[in-house]
Amino acid sequence: MNDQSLGGMNLNILEAIHTRRNIKSFKQDPIKMEQIHKWLQAGTMAPNHRMTEPWEVYVVGPETRKNLNHKTDFWHAPVVLVVLSKHGTSDAETYENLIATSCFVQNFLLAAWAEGVGAFWSSIANVQRNRDIIGVPEGYDVVGVFGVGYPEEIKDARARTPIQQKIKHIS
């Protein structure tokens, strides 16, 4: 792809990045799995060293969701997903895979947000009991459990530290 091939596209990625929020109030409008698949497919364009494509996605059904017993029931989102990252053949590759899967998640979140769908990111599956309920196999890390749906409410962004305070120049 060259720069000219982007000329006709409306690439408003900065707006999507700056407006995306962790949603804590969802409408009950259903989301078609075809849409979820489209956004997950966009996730696969994430950078991943050696093309390991280490991510796996579980769609959580009603029984598993009930057994997870999340204190807010994922804010009543109509869809709940679990994103896993496969361990590598070395500690370095496992680390790279976790980073790649986080990039996969960000791509997914931005693709969904660009079409008016938000998500709530939970770390509930980092507890062994919940890993067992989900059926996370050995050799996988859980990056997150995501409630996905149309936002009922979108809160303002919280203040962030100016990036200038986070930049160090090294020689």
MODELLER restraints for C-alpha pairs under 7 A, 6 or more apart:
rsr = mdl.restraints
at = mdl.atoms
rsr.add(forms.Gaussian(group=physical.xy_distance, feature=features.Distance(at['CA:16:A'], at['CA:110:A']), mean=6.27, stdev=0.5))
rsr.add(forms.Gaussian(group=physical.xy_distance, feature=features.Distance(at['CA:16:A'], at['CA:113:A']), mean=6.78, stdev=0.5))
rsr.add(forms.Gaussian(group=physical.xy_distance, feature=features.Distance(at['CA:16:A'], at['CA:114:A']), mean=6.14, stdev=0.5))
rsr.add(forms.Gaussian(group=physical.xy_distance, feature=features.Distance(at['CA:17:A'], at['CA:110:A']), mean=6.88, stdev=0.5))
rsr.add(forms.Gaussian(group=physical.xy_distance, feature=features.Distance(at['CA:20:A'], at['CA:113:A']), mean=6.38, stdev=0.5))
rsr.add(forms.Gaussian(group=physical.xy_distance, feature=features.Distance(at['CA:21:A'], at['CA:154:A']), mean=7.00, stdev=0.5))
rsr.add(forms.Gaussian(group=physical.xy_distance, feature=features.Distance(at['CA:22:A'], at['CA:119:A']), mean=5.83, stdev=0.5))
rsr.add(forms.Gaussian(group=physical.xy_distance, feature=features.Distance(at['CA:22:A'], at['CA:120:A']), mean=4.96, stdev=0.5))
rsr.add(forms.Gaussian(group=physical.xy_distance, feature=features.Distance(at['CA:22:A'], at['CA:121:A']), mean=6.70, stdev=0.5))
rsr.add(forms.Gaussian(group=physical.xy_distance, feature=features.Distance(at['CA:23:A'], at['CA:118:A']), mean=6.01, stdev=0.5))
rsr.add(forms.Gaussian(group=physical.xy_distance, feature=features.Distance(at['CA:23:A'], at['CA:119:A']), mean=5.42, stdev=0.5))
rsr.add(forms.Gaussian(group=physical.xy_distance, feature=features.Distance(at['CA:23:A'], at['CA:120:A']), mean=5.01, stdev=0.5))
rsr.add(forms.Gaussian(group=physical.xy_distance, feature=features.Distance(at['CA:23:A'], at['CA:151:A']), mean=6.39, stdev=0.5))
rsr.add(forms.Gaussian(group=physical.xy_distance, feature=features.Distance(at['CA:23:A'], at['CA:154:A']), mean=6.66, stdev=0.5))
rsr.add(forms.Gaussian(group=physical.xy_distance, feature=features.Distance(at['CA:24:A'], at['CA:75:A']), mean=5.44, stdev=0.5))
rsr.add(forms.Gaussian(group=physical.xy_distance, feature=features.Distance(at['CA:24:A'], at['CA:120:A']), mean=6.35, stdev=0.5))
rsr.add(forms.Gaussian(group=physical.xy_distance, feature=features.Distance(at['CA:25:A'], at['CA:75:A']), mean=5.64, stdev=0.5))
rsr.add(forms.Gaussian(group=physical.xy_distance, feature=features.Distance(at['CA:25:A'], at['CA:151:A']), mean=6.00, stdev=0.5))
rsr.add(forms.Gaussian(group=physical.xy_distance, feature=features.Distance(at['CA:25:A'], at['CA:152:A']), mean=5.16, stdev=0.5))
rsr.add(forms.Gaussian(group=physical.xy_distance, feature=features.Distance(at['CA:25:A'], at['CA:153:A']), mean=5.74, stdev=0.5))
rsr.add(forms.Gaussian(group=physical.xy_distance, feature=features.Distance(at['CA:26:A'], at['CA:75:A']), mean=6.54, stdev=0.5))
rsr.add(forms.Gaussian(group=physical.xy_distance, feature=features.Distance(at['CA:26:A'], at['CA:76:A']), mean=6.32, stdev=0.5))
rsr.add(forms.Gaussian(group=physical.xy_distance, feature=features.Distance(at['CA:26:A'], at['CA:77:A']), mean=5.46, stdev=0.5))
rsr.add(forms.Gaussian(group=physical.xy_distance, feature=features.Distance(at['CA:26:A'], at['CA:149:A']), mean=5.90, stdev=0.5))
rsr.add(forms.Gaussian(group=physical.xy_distance, feature=features.Distance(at['CA:26:A'], at['CA:150:A']), mean=5.62, stdev=0.5))
rsr.add(forms.Gaussian(group=physical.xy_distance, feature=features.Distance(at['CA:26:A'], at['CA:151:A']), mean=4.56, stdev=0.5))
rsr.add(forms.Gaussian(group=physical.xy_distance, feature=features.Distance(at['CA:26:A'], at['CA:152:A']), mean=4.66, stdev=0.5))
rsr.add(forms.Gaussian(group=physical.xy_distance, feature=features.Distance(at['CA:27:A'], at['CA:149:A']), mean=6.87, stdev=0.5))
rsr.add(forms.Gaussian(group=physical.xy_distance, feature=features.Distance(at['CA:27:A'], at['CA:150:A']), mean=5.51, stdev=0.5))
rsr.add(forms.Gaussian(group=physical.xy_distance, feature=features.Distance(at['CA:27:A'], at['CA:151:A']), mean=5.92, stdev=0.5))
rsr.add(forms.Gaussian(group=physical.xy_distance, feature=features.Distance(at['CA:27:A'], at['CA:152:A']), mean=5.06, stdev=0.5))
rsr.add(forms.Gaussian(group=physical.xy_distance, feature=features.Distance(at['CA:28:A'], at['CA:77:A']), mean=6.98, stdev=0.5))
rsr.add(forms.Gaussian(group=physical.xy_distance, feature=features.Distance(at['CA:28:A'], at['CA:78:A']), mean=6.02, stdev=0.5))
rsr.add(forms.Gaussian(group=physical.xy_distance, feature=features.Distance(at['CA:29:A'], at['CA:150:A']), mean=6.89, stdev=0.5))
rsr.add(forms.Gaussian(group=physical.xy_distance, feature=features.Distance(at['CA:30:A'], at['CA:78:A']), mean=6.13, stdev=0.5))
rsr.add(forms.Gaussian(group=physical.xy_distance, feature=features.Distance(at['CA:31:A'], at['CA:149:A']), mean=6.89, stdev=0.5))
rsr.add(forms.Gaussian(group=physical.xy_distance, feature=features.Distance(at['CA:39:A'], at['CA:108:A']), mean=5.13, stdev=0.5))
rsr.add(forms.Gaussian(group=physical.xy_distance, feature=features.Distance(at['CA:39:A'], at['CA:111:A']), mean=5.39, stdev=0.5))
rsr.add(forms.Gaussian(group=physical.xy_distance, feature=features.Distance(at['CA:39:A'], at['CA:112:A']), mean=5.81, stdev=0.5))
rsr.add(forms.Gaussian(group=physical.xy_distance, feature=features.Distance(at['CA:40:A'], at['CA:108:A']), mean=5.35, stdev=0.5))
rsr.add(forms.Gaussian(group=physical.xy_distance, feature=features.Distance(at['CA:42:A'], at['CA:107:A']), mean=6.25, stdev=0.5))
rsr.add(forms.Gaussian(group=physical.xy_distance, feature=features.Distance(at['CA:42:A'], at['CA:108:A']), mean=6.11, stdev=0.5))
rsr.add(forms.Gaussian(group=physical.xy_distance, feature=features.Distance(at['CA:42:A'], at['CA:111:A']), mean=6.75, stdev=0.5))
rsr.add(forms.Gaussian(group=physical.xy_distance, feature=features.Distance(at['CA:43:A'], at['CA:104:A']), mean=4.34, stdev=0.5))
rsr.add(forms.Gaussian(group=physical.xy_distance, feature=features.Distance(at['CA:43:A'], at['CA:105:A']), mean=6.26, stdev=0.5))
rsr.add(forms.Gaussian(group=physical.xy_distance, feature=features.Distance(at['CA:43:A'], at['CA:107:A']), mean=4.58, stdev=0.5))
rsr.add(forms.Gaussian(group=physical.xy_distance, feature=features.Distance(at['CA:43:A'], at['CA:108:A']), mean=4.62, stdev=0.5))
rsr.add(forms.Gaussian(group=physical.xy_distance, feature=features.Distance(at['CA:44:A'], at['CA:104:A']), mean=5.89, stdev=0.5))
rsr.add(forms.Gaussian(group=physical.xy_distance, feature=features.Distance(at['CA:46:A'], at['CA:100:A']), mean=6.55, stdev=0.5))
rsr.add(forms.Gaussian(group=physical.xy_distance, feature=features.Distance(at['CA:46:A'], at['CA:103:A']), mean=5.44, stdev=0.5))
rsr.add(forms.Gaussian(group=physical.xy_distance, feature=features.Distance(at['CA:46:A'], at['CA:104:A']), mean=5.01, stdev=0.5))
rsr.add(forms.Gaussian(group=physical.xy_distance, feature=features.Distance(at['CA:46:A'], at['CA:107:A']), mean=6.75, stdev=0.5))
rsr.add(forms.Gaussian(group=physical.xy_distance, feature=features.Distance(at['CA:47:A'], at['CA:100:A']), mean=6.01, stdev=0.5))
rsr.add(forms.Gaussian(group=physical.xy_distance, feature=features.Distance(at['CA:47:A'], at['CA:103:A']), mean=6.96, stdev=0.5))
rsr.add(forms.Gaussian(group=physical.xy_distance, feature=features.Distance(at['CA:48:A'], at['CA:97:A']), mean=6.98, stdev=0.5))
rsr.add(forms.Gaussian(group=physical.xy_distance, feature=features.Distance(at['CA:48:A'], at['CA:100:A']), mean=4.91, stdev=0.5))
rsr.add(forms.Gaussian(group=physical.xy_distance, feature=features.Distance(at['CA:49:A'], at['CA:96:A']), mean=6.77, stdev=0.5))
rsr.add(forms.Gaussian(group=physical.xy_distance, feature=features.Distance(at['CA:54:A'], at['CA:85:A']), mean=5.31, stdev=0.5))
rsr.add(forms.Gaussian(group=physical.xy_distance, feature=features.Distance(at['CA:54:A'], at['CA:86:A']), mean=4.97, stdev=0.5))
rsr.add(forms.Gaussian(group=physical.xy_distance, feature=features.Distance(at['CA:54:A'], at['CA:97:A']), mean=5.68, stdev=0.5))
rsr.add(forms.Gaussian(group=physical.xy_distance, feature=features.Distance(at['CA:54:A'], at['CA:101:A']), mean=6.58, stdev=0.5))
rsr.add(forms.Gaussian(group=physical.xy_distance, feature=features.Distance(at['CA:55:A'], at['CA:83:A']), mean=6.72, stdev=0.5))
rsr.add(forms.Gaussian(group=physical.xy_distance, feature=features.Distance(at['CA:55:A'], at['CA:84:A']), mean=5.50, stdev=0.5))
rsr.add(forms.Gaussian(group=physical.xy_distance, feature=features.Distance(at['CA:55:A'], at['CA:85:A']), mean=4.73, stdev=0.5))
rsr.add(forms.Gaussian(group=physical.xy_distance, feature=features.Distance(at['CA:55:A'], at['CA:86:A']), mean=6.40, stdev=0.5))
rsr.add(forms.Gaussian(group=physical.xy_distance, feature=features.Distance(at['CA:55:A'], at['CA:101:A']), mean=5.53, stdev=0.5))
rsr.add(forms.Gaussian(group=physical.xy_distance, feature=features.Distance(at['CA:56:A'], at['CA:83:A']), mean=5.80, stdev=0.5))
rsr.add(forms.Gaussian(group=physical.xy_distance, feature=features.Distance(at['CA:56:A'], at['CA:84:A']), mean=5.07, stdev=0.5))
rsr.add(forms.Gaussian(group=physical.xy_distance, feature=features.Distance(at['CA:56:A'], at['CA:85:A']), mean=6.49, stdev=0.5))
rsr.add(forms.Gaussian(group=physical.xy_distance, feature=features.Distance(at['CA:57:A'], at['CA:81:A']), mean=6.63, stdev=0.5))
rsr.add(forms.Gaussian(group=physical.xy_distance, feature=features.Distance(at['CA:57:A'], at['CA:82:A']), mean=5.59, stdev=0.5))
rsr.add(forms.Gaussian(group=physical.xy_distance, feature=features.Distance(at['CA:57:A'], at['CA:83:A']), mean=4.66, stdev=0.5))
rsr.add(forms.Gaussian(group=physical.xy_distance, feature=features.Distance(at['CA:57:A'], at['CA:84:A']), mean=6.26, stdev=0.5))
rsr.add(forms.Gaussian(group=physical.xy_distance, feature=features.Distance(at['CA:58:A'], at['CA:81:A']), mean=5.59, stdev=0.5))
rsr.add(forms.Gaussian(group=physical.xy_distance, feature=features.Distance(at['CA:58:A'], at['CA:82:A']), mean=4.99, stdev=0.5))
rsr.add(forms.Gaussian(group=physical.xy_distance, feature=features.Distance(at['CA:58:A'], at['CA:83:A']), mean=6.55, stdev=0.5))
rsr.add(forms.Gaussian(group=physical.xy_distance, feature=features.Distance(at['CA:59:A'], at['CA:80:A']), mean=6.21, stdev=0.5))
rsr.add(forms.Gaussian(group=physical.xy_distance, feature=features.Distance(at['CA:59:A'], at['CA:81:A']), mean=4.73, stdev=0.5))
rsr.add(forms.Gaussian(group=physical.xy_distance, feature=features.Distance(at['CA:59:A'], at['CA:82:A']), mean=6.56, stdev=0.5))
rsr.add(forms.Gaussian(group=physical.xy_distance, feature=features.Distance(at['CA:60:A'], at['CA:80:A']), mean=5.38, stdev=0.5))
rsr.add(forms.Gaussian(group=physical.xy_distance, feature=features.Distance(at['CA:60:A'], at['CA:81:A']), mean=5.71, stdev=0.5))
rsr.add(forms.Gaussian(group=physical.xy_distance, feature=features.Distance(at['CA:64:A'], at['CA:133:A']), mean=6.63, stdev=0.5))
rsr.add(forms.Gaussian(group=physical.xy_distance, feature=features.Distance(at['CA:64:A'], at['CA:134:A']), mean=6.66, stdev=0.5))
rsr.add(forms.Gaussian(group=physical.xy_distance, feature=features.Distance(at['CA:67:A'], at['CA:133:A']), mean=6.98, stdev=0.5))
rsr.add(forms.Gaussian(group=physical.xy_distance, feature=features.Distance(at['CA:68:A'], at['CA:130:A']), mean=6.13, stdev=0.5))
rsr.add(forms.Gaussian(group=physical.xy_distance, feature=features.Distance(at['CA:68:A'], at['CA:133:A']), mean=6.84, stdev=0.5))
rsr.add(forms.Gaussian(group=physical.xy_distance, feature=features.Distance(at['CA:74:A'], at['CA:120:A']), mean=6.96, stdev=0.5))
rsr.add(forms.Gaussian(group=physical.xy_distance, feature=features.Distance(at['CA:74:A'], at['CA:147:A']), mean=5.30, stdev=0.5))
rsr.add(forms.Gaussian(group=physical.xy_distance, feature=features.Distance(at['CA:77:A'], at['CA:147:A']), mean=5.05, stdev=0.5))
rsr.add(forms.Gaussian(group=physical.xy_distance, feature=features.Distance(at['CA:77:A'], at['CA:148:A']), mean=5.44, stdev=0.5))
rsr.add(forms.Gaussian(group=physical.xy_distance, feature=features.Distance(at['CA:77:A'], at['CA:149:A']), mean=5.35, stdev=0.5))
rsr.add(forms.Gaussian(group=physical.xy_distance, feature=features.Distance(at['CA:78:A'], at['CA:148:A']), mean=6.46, stdev=0.5))
rsr.add(forms.Gaussian(group=physical.xy_distance, feature=features.Distance(at['CA:78:A'], at['CA:149:A']), mean=5.80, stdev=0.5))
rsr.add(forms.Gaussian(group=physical.xy_distance, feature=features.Distance(at['CA:79:A'], at['CA:147:A']), mean=5.77, stdev=0.5))
rsr.add(forms.Gaussian(group=physical.xy_distance, feature=features.Distance(at['CA:79:A'], at['CA:148:A']), mean=5.09, stdev=0.5))
rsr.add(forms.Gaussian(group=physical.xy_distance, feature=features.Distance(at['CA:79:A'], at['CA:149:A']), mean=6.55, stdev=0.5))
rsr.add(forms.Gaussian(group=physical.xy_distance, feature=features.Distance(at['CA:80:A'], at['CA:145:A']), mean=6.95, stdev=0.5))
rsr.add(forms.Gaussian(group=physical.xy_distance, feature=features.Distance(at['CA:80:A'], at['CA:146:A']), mean=5.41, stdev=0.5))
rsr.add(forms.Gaussian(group=physical.xy_distance, feature=features.Distance(at['CA:80:A'], at['CA:147:A']), mean=4.46, stdev=0.5))
rsr.add(forms.Gaussian(group=physical.xy_distance, feature=features.Distance(at['CA:80:A'], at['CA:148:A']), mean=5.99, stdev=0.5))
rsr.add(forms.Gaussian(group=physical.xy_distance, feature=features.Distance(at['CA:81:A'], at['CA:145:A']), mean=5.65, stdev=0.5))
rsr.add(forms.Gaussian(group=physical.xy_distance, feature=features.Distance(at['CA:81:A'], at['CA:146:A']), mean=5.05, stdev=0.5))
rsr.add(forms.Gaussian(group=physical.xy_distance, feature=features.Distance(at['CA:81:A'], at['CA:147:A']), mean=6.58, stdev=0.5))
rsr.add(forms.Gaussian(group=physical.xy_distance, feature=features.Distance(at['CA:82:A'], at['CA:144:A']), mean=5.92, stdev=0.5))
rsr.add(forms.Gaussian(group=physical.xy_distance, feature=features.Distance(at['CA:82:A'], at['CA:145:A']), mean=4.38, stdev=0.5))
rsr.add(forms.Gaussian(group=physical.xy_distance, feature=features.Distance(at['CA:82:A'], at['CA:146:A']), mean=6.22, stdev=0.5))
rsr.add(forms.Gaussian(group=physical.xy_distance, feature=features.Distance(at['CA:83:A'], at['CA:142:A']), mean=6.08, stdev=0.5))
rsr.add(forms.Gaussian(group=physical.xy_distance, feature=features.Distance(at['CA:83:A'], at['CA:143:A']), mean=5.61, stdev=0.5))
rsr.add(forms.Gaussian(group=physical.xy_distance, feature=features.Distance(at['CA:83:A'], at['CA:144:A']), mean=5.63, stdev=0.5))
rsr.add(forms.Gaussian(group=physical.xy_distance, feature=features.Distance(at['CA:83:A'], at['CA:145:A']), mean=6.45, stdev=0.5))
rsr.add(forms.Gaussian(group=physical.xy_distance, feature=features.Distance(at['CA:84:A'], at['CA:140:A']), mean=6.20, stdev=0.5))
rsr.add(forms.Gaussian(group=physical.xy_distance, feature=features.Distance(at['CA:84:A'], at['CA:141:A']), mean=5.59, stdev=0.5))
rsr.add(forms.Gaussian(group=physical.xy_distance, feature=features.Distance(at['CA:84:A'], at['CA:142:A']), mean=4.50, stdev=0.5))
rsr.add(forms.Gaussian(group=physical.xy_distance, feature=features.Distance(at['CA:84:A'], at['CA:143:A']), mean=5.57, stdev=0.5))
rsr.add(forms.Gaussian(group=physical.xy_distance, feature=features.Distance(at['CA:85:A'], at['CA:97:A']), mean=6.32, stdev=0.5))
rsr.add(forms.Gaussian(group=physical.xy_distance, feature=features.Distance(at['CA:85:A'], at['CA:98:A']), mean=5.68, stdev=0.5))
rsr.add(forms.Gaussian(group=physical.xy_distance, feature=features.Distance(at['CA:85:A'], at['CA:101:A']), mean=5.93, stdev=0.5))
rsr.add(forms.Gaussian(group=physical.xy_distance, feature=features.Distance(at['CA:85:A'], at['CA:140:A']), mean=5.44, stdev=0.5))
rsr.add(forms.Gaussian(group=physical.xy_distance, feature=features.Distance(at['CA:85:A'], at['CA:141:A']), mean=5.13, stdev=0.5))
rsr.add(forms.Gaussian(group=physical.xy_distance, feature=features.Distance(at['CA:85:A'], at['CA:142:A']), mean=6.28, stdev=0.5))
rsr.add(forms.Gaussian(group=physical.xy_distance, feature=features.Distance(at['CA:85:A'], at['CA:143:A']), mean=6.62, stdev=0.5))
rsr.add(forms.Gaussian(group=physical.xy_distance, feature=features.Distance(at['CA:86:A'], at['CA:97:A']), mean=6.77, stdev=0.5))
rsr.add(forms.Gaussian(group=physical.xy_distance, feature=features.Distance(at['CA:86:A'], at['CA:139:A']), mean=6.10, stdev=0.5))
rsr.add(forms.Gaussian(group=physical.xy_distance, feature=features.Distance(at['CA:86:A'], at['CA:140:A']), mean=4.50, stdev=0.5))
rsr.add(forms.Gaussian(group=physical.xy_distance, feature=features.Distance(at['CA:86:A'], at['CA:141:A']), mean=6.50, stdev=0.5))
rsr.add(forms.Gaussian(group=physical.xy_distance, feature=features.Distance(at['CA:87:A'], at['CA:94:A']), mean=4.52, stdev=0.5))
rsr.add(forms.Gaussian(group=physical.xy_distance, feature=features.Distance(at['CA:87:A'], at['CA:97:A']), mean=6.88, stdev=0.5))
rsr.add(forms.Gaussian(group=physical.xy_distance, feature=features.Distance(at['CA:87:A'], at['CA:139:A']), mean=5.20, stdev=0.5))
rsr.add(forms.Gaussian(group=physical.xy_distance, feature=features.Distance(at['CA:87:A'], at['CA:140:A']), mean=5.49, stdev=0.5))
rsr.add(forms.Gaussian(group=physical.xy_distance, feature=features.Distance(at['CA:88:A'], at['CA:94:A']), mean=4.26, stdev=0.5))
rsr.add(forms.Gaussian(group=physical.xy_distance, feature=features.Distance(at['CA:88:A'], at['CA:97:A']), mean=6.91, stdev=0.5))
rsr.add(forms.Gaussian(group=physical.xy_distance, feature=features.Distance(at['CA:102:A'], at['CA:143:A']), mean=6.97, stdev=0.5))
rsr.add(forms.Gaussian(group=physical.xy_distance, feature=features.Distance(at['CA:112:A'], at['CA:118:A']), mean=6.46, stdev=0.5))
rsr.add(forms.Gaussian(group=physical.xy_distance, feature=features.Distance(at['CA:116:A'], at['CA:150:A']), mean=6.50, stdev=0.5))
rsr.add(forms.Gaussian(group=physical.xy_distance, feature=features.Distance(at['CA:117:A'], at['CA:149:A']), mean=5.38, stdev=0.5))
rsr.add(forms.Gaussian(group=physical.xy_distance, feature=features.Distance(at['CA:117:A'], at['CA:150:A']), mean=4.66, stdev=0.5))
rsr.add(forms.Gaussian(group=physical.xy_distance, feature=features.Distance(at['CA:117:A'], at['CA:151:A']), mean=6.58, stdev=0.5))
rsr.add(forms.Gaussian(group=physical.xy_distance, feature=features.Distance(at['CA:118:A'], at['CA:148:A']), mean=5.86, stdev=0.5))
rsr.add(forms.Gaussian(group=physical.xy_distance, feature=features.Distance(at['CA:118:A'], at['CA:149:A']), mean=5.60, stdev=0.5))
rsr.add(forms.Gaussian(group=physical.xy_distance, feature=features.Distance(at['CA:118:A'], at['CA:150:A']), mean=5.93, stdev=0.5))
rsr.add(forms.Gaussian(group=physical.xy_distance, feature=features.Distance(at['CA:118:A'], at['CA:151:A']), mean=5.97, stdev=0.5))
rsr.add(forms.Gaussian(group=physical.xy_distance, feature=features.Distance(at['CA:119:A'], at['CA:146:A']), mean=6.05, stdev=0.5))
rsr.add(forms.Gaussian(group=physical.xy_distance, feature=features.Distance(at['CA:119:A'], at['CA:147:A']), mean=5.32, stdev=0.5))
rsr.add(forms.Gaussian(group=physical.xy_distance, feature=features.Distance(at['CA:119:A'], at['CA:148:A']), mean=4.39, stdev=0.5))
rsr.add(forms.Gaussian(group=physical.xy_distance, feature=features.Distance(at['CA:119:A'], at['CA:149:A']), mean=6.35, stdev=0.5))
rsr.add(forms.Gaussian(group=physical.xy_distance, feature=features.Distance(at['CA:120:A'], at['CA:146:A']), mean=5.35, stdev=0.5))
rsr.add(forms.Gaussian(group=physical.xy_distance, feature=features.Distance(at['CA:120:A'], at['CA:147:A']), mean=4.98, stdev=0.5))
rsr.add(forms.Gaussian(group=physical.xy_distance, feature=features.Distance(at['CA:120:A'], at['CA:148:A']), mean=6.61, stdev=0.5))
rsr.add(forms.Gaussian(group=physical.xy_distance, feature=features.Distance(at['CA:121:A'], at['CA:144:A']), mean=6.16, stdev=0.5))
rsr.add(forms.Gaussian(group=physical.xy_distance, feature=features.Distance(at['CA:121:A'], at['CA:145:A']), mean=5.91, stdev=0.5))
rsr.add(forms.Gaussian(group=physical.xy_distance, feature=features.Distance(at['CA:121:A'], at['CA:146:A']), mean=4.77, stdev=0.5))
rsr.add(forms.Gaussian(group=physical.xy_distance, feature=features.Distance(at['CA:121:A'], at['CA:147:A']), mean=6.82, stdev=0.5))
rsr.add(forms.Gaussian(group=physical.xy_distance, feature=features.Distance(at['CA:122:A'], at['CA:144:A']), mean=5.59, stdev=0.5))
rsr.add(forms.Gaussian(group=physical.xy_distance, feature=features.Distance(at['CA:122:A'], at['CA:145:A']), mean=5.07, stdev=0.5))
rsr.add(forms.Gaussian(group=physical.xy_distance, feature=features.Distance(at['CA:122:A'], at['CA:146:A']), mean=6.15, stdev=0.5))
rsr.add(forms.Gaussian(group=physical.xy_distance, feature=features.Distance(at['CA:123:A'], at['CA:144:A']), mean=5.17, stdev=0.5))
rsr.add(forms.Gaussian(group=physical.xy_distance, feature=features.Distance(at['CA:123:A'], at['CA:145:A']), mean=6.27, stdev=0.5))
rsr.add(forms.Gaussian(group=physical.xy_distance, feature=features.Distance(at['CA:124:A'], at['CA:130:A']), mean=6.94, stdev=0.5))
rsr.add(forms.Gaussian(group=physical.xy_distance, feature=features.Distance(at['CA:124:A'], at['CA:145:A']), mean=6.83, stdev=0.5))
rsr.add(forms.Gaussian(group=physical.xy_distance, feature=features.Distance(at['CA:125:A'], at['CA:131:A']), mean=5.30, stdev=0.5))
rsr.add(forms.Gaussian(group=physical.xy_distance, feature=features.Distance(at['CA:125:A'], at['CA:142:A']), mean=6.37, stdev=0.5))
rsr.add(forms.Gaussian(group=physical.xy_distance, feature=features.Distance(at['CA:125:A'], at['CA:144:A']), mean=6.84, stdev=0.5))
rsr.add(forms.Gaussian(group=physical.xy_distance, feature=features.Distance(at['CA:125:A'], at['CA:145:A']), mean=6.76, stdev=0.5))
rsr.add(forms.Gaussian(group=physical.xy_distance, feature=features.Distance(at['CA:126:A'], at['CA:142:A']), mean=6.51, stdev=0.5))
